[in-house]
Amino acid sequence: MFVCRLCALPLFQSSAKFDSGTGWPSFFAPYDPAHIRQIRDSRHGMVRTEIRCARCDGHLGHVFDDGPPPTGRRYCLNALSLRFVEAG
């Protein structure tokens, strides 16, 4: 399980992780959609969707619509925003 480094809210399961070829940790689905807040990000001359931790508002990364099945989503995470914890 990958949790928020700041507040330990569960964010992504290892089973949803995939190699996007981008060099960034990528997942096709969050652990619980209610744990991720989405914000329109129009900085740097582009429009993206920023993702933040719903509990502590920490920046996590961005989500894109070019991921694999079954969701077609690519949650592209800043590795420093996550902490891995063993199941249980």
N, C-alpha and C positions, 0 to 999 in steps of 0.2 A: 504494500500500500504506500502511495505517495501522499504525504500530508503537507499542509502549509508550514513552512519553516518558522513563521512568526507565532502562530496560534495552535498548530497541530490539528486543524480541521481536516478530515479525510477529503482528498480531492480526486485522486485517480488510482485505479487498481492496476497492478502490473499486467494483468491480462488484456488491458485496453491499450498498452504501449505498442508502438510500431516504429520501424525505421523509415522515416520520411525522406531520408537522404539530405536533410537540411543541416544536420549537425546539432539541432535543438531537440531536447526530449519532446516527443510527440505522442499524443493519445487520441483515439477516435471517439471516446465518450468519458464524461466525468463520472466519479463514484456516485454522486447525487447532483443533479442539475441545480438544486437549490443552494448548493455550496459554492457555486460560481456566479459572480455578478458580471454582466456584460455591459460595456460602455462603448458608444461610438467614438472612434479615434480618428480625427481628420488632420492630425499633425503630419509634418514631413511631406506634404503634397500628395497624400493618398488617403483613402478611406478604408479603415480596418475596424475590427471589433476587438477592443481590449478586454481581457478577462482579469478579474480581481477576486480575491478571497471574500466571500460573503460575510464572514465573521469579522475579520480585522481590516479589510479593505486593502490588503497588501497586493501590489502588482504581481501578476503571475505570468502574463504573456499576451498572446493574441489567438483568436480562433478564426479559421478559414474554411471555406466550403470545398476544399480539394483533397479531402481525406479518403480513406478506404471504406468499403462497406463494413459494417451495416449502416453507419450513420452518414458517411460522406463528409465528416467534419475532421479537421486537423487542429487540435488544441496544441499550439506551439508554445512551450513553456520555457521560461528563464530557469535554468538549472539551479540557480541560487535561491529561487523561491520555494523549492521543494526539499523535503527530507524523506528518505525512505525508512519505513518501519516494517519489521517482520510481522506477518499475520499472527493474530492472537493477542 
